[in-house]
Structures are given as C-alpha cells and as structure tokens.
Amino acid sequence: MLHAYQKQEVETSSPSQLLIKFYEHAIINIKKAKLNINNTKIRIESITKAINIITALSDTLDMESEAKCVDGLAQLYLYFVNTLTIANKDKDIDKLDEIIHHLEDLLETWKLAIASLT
C-alpha cells in the first residue's frame, strides 16, 4: 500500500520519472534481499517487491508495437522474474547480482535515452 507521500509522488511524476523510479526501487529491493539473504521474511518481501515492479514494467509494454526492443524487453523482464524466483528459493547471491547488474545497465540506458529527448 502506498503511503500518502508516495502516492502523491507517483501521481505528479512524468512517465519517464516513473520508469526511472521503478528501476531504482527494483534495484534497491534486490540489494536489500541480498543483504538479508538469511532472513527469510525480509528476503521474500524484498524479492516479491522487485518482482512486482518488474511485472509492472512488463505490463506497460506496448506489445502491439512493431519495435523489436519491446519483445526484447518483455523477454528480459520474464527472465528477471524467473531468475529472482530461483534466487529466492536457493538463496543465490550470484543470481541476485546478475539481475542487479542487468537492471543497472538498463537504468543507465533509459537515463541516457530520456536525457537525449529533453
């Protein structure tokens, strides 16, 4: 459930600002899970939040678009969710690191793309 300030932030952010925030929060939650790998409750909550964010990102893709990047992103997001699920079950820090790395790369790419449009 969103707190009032978070709800206001979401309602007043541009789509590009929301995209960046989604990536940042997914990364934050995976890092939190990594730091708390042996705390089942925190690990599960954090990975679940990250999966929910990635699923929301996937749900926003325009699958009717003919852009090749859309299908590529959909496949990446699916891979991320599957890998996070396995990492959670196996307490696999390497898999968490892999997804963090991919998300950080995508975040920087999106930041560059957004900056080039403004």
C-alpha positions as CSV (number, residue, x, y, z in Angstrom):
1,M,0.0,0.0,0.0
2,L,1.4,3.4,-0.9
3,H,1.9,6.0,1.7
4,A,0.4,9.4,1.0
5,Y,3.7,11.0,0.0
6,Q,4.5,8.0,-2.3
7,K,1.0,8.2,-3.9
8,Q,1.5,12.0,-4.5
9,E,4.9,11.3,-5.9
10,V,3.5,8.7,-8.4
11,E,0.6,11.0,-9.3
12,T,2.9,14.0,-10.1
13,S,5.7,12.2,-11.8
14,S,6.1,12.1,-15.6
15,P,6.2,8.7,-17.2
16,S,9.9,8.9,-17.7
17,Q,10.4,9.8,-14.0
18,L,8.2,6.8,-13.0
19,L,10.3,4.5,-15.2
20,I,13.5,5.6,-13.5
21,K,11.9,5.2,-10.1
22,F,10.6,1.7,-10.9
23,Y,14.1,0.6,-11.9
24,E,15.7,2.2,-8.9
25,H,13.3,0.6,-6.5
26,A,13.6,-2.8,-8.1
27,I,17.4,-2.5,-7.6
28,I,17.1,-1.3,-4.0
29,N,14.8,-4.2,-3.2
30,I,17.1,-6.8,-4.7
31,K,20.1,-5.3,-2.9
32,K,18.1,-5.4,0.4
33,A,17.3,-9.1,-0.3
34,K,21.0,-9.7,-0.9
35,L,22.0,-8.1,2.4
36,N,19.3,-10.1,4.2
37,I,19.8,-13.4,2.3
38,N,19.4,-15.5,5.5
39,N,16.5,-13.5,6.8
40,T,13.6,-15.3,5.1
41,K,11.0,-12.7,5.8
42,I,13.0,-9.7,4.5
43,R,14.4,-11.7,1.6
44,I,11.0,-12.8,0.4
45,E,9.4,-9.4,0.9
46,S,12.2,-7.6,-0.9
47,I,12.3,-10.0,-3.9
48,T,8.5,-10.0,-4.1
49,K,8.5,-6.2,-4.3
50,A,11.2,-6.4,-7.0
51,I,9.2,-9.0,-9.0
52,N,6.1,-6.9,-8.7
53,I,7.9,-3.8,-10.0
54,I,9.4,-5.8,-12.9
55,T,6.0,-7.2,-13.7
56,A,4.5,-3.7,-13.7
57,L,7.2,-2.6,-16.1
58,S,6.4,-5.6,-18.3
59,D,2.7,-4.8,-18.2
60,T,3.3,-1.3,-19.5
61,L,5.0,-2.6,-22.7
62,D,3.0,-2.0,-25.9
63,M,3.0,-5.5,-27.3
64,E,1.2,-4.3,-30.4
65,S,4.2,-2.2,-31.3
66,E,6.4,-3.4,-34.1
67,A,9.5,-2.2,-32.3
68,K,12.0,-5.0,-31.7
69,C,13.0,-3.6,-28.4
70,V,9.5,-4.3,-26.9
71,D,9.8,-8.0,-27.4
72,G,13.4,-8.0,-26.2
73,L,12.3,-6.1,-23.0
74,A,9.4,-8.5,-22.4
75,Q,11.8,-11.5,-22.7
76,L,14.3,-9.8,-20.3
77,Y,11.6,-9.0,-17.8
78,L,10.4,-12.6,-17.8
79,Y,14.0,-13.8,-17.4
80,F,14.4,-11.4,-14.5
81,V,11.3,-12.7,-12.7
82,N,12.2,-16.3,-13.3
83,T,15.8,-15.7,-12.1
84,L,14.7,-13.8,-9.0
85,T,12.3,-16.6,-8.1
86,I,15.1,-19.2,-8.3
87,A,17.5,-16.9,-6.4
88,N,14.9,-16.5,-3.7
89,K,14.4,-20.3,-3.4
90,D,18.1,-21.1,-3.5
91,K,19.4,-18.0,-1.6
92,D,21.6,-17.4,-4.6
93,I,23.5,-14.2,-4.3
94,D,25.2,-14.6,-7.7
95,K,21.8,-14.6,-9.4
96,L,20.7,-11.5,-7.4
97,D,24.0,-9.8,-8.5
98,E,23.3,-10.8,-12.1
99,I,19.8,-9.2,-12.1
100,I,21.1,-6.1,-10.3
101,H,23.8,-5.7,-13.0
102,H,21.2,-6.0,-15.8
103,L,18.8,-3.6,-14.2
104,E,21.6,-1.1,-13.5
105,D,22.6,-1.3,-17.2
106,L,19.1,-0.8,-18.3
107,L,18.6,2.1,-15.9
108,E,21.6,3.9,-17.3
109,T,20.4,3.3,-20.8
110,W,17.0,4.7,-20.0
111,K,18.5,7.7,-18.3
112,L,20.7,8.4,-21.4
113,A,17.7,7.9,-23.7
114,I,15.5,10.3,-21.7
115,A,18.3,12.9,-21.5
116,S,18.7,12.8,-25.2
117,L,15.0,13.6,-25.7
118,T,15.0,16.7,-23.4
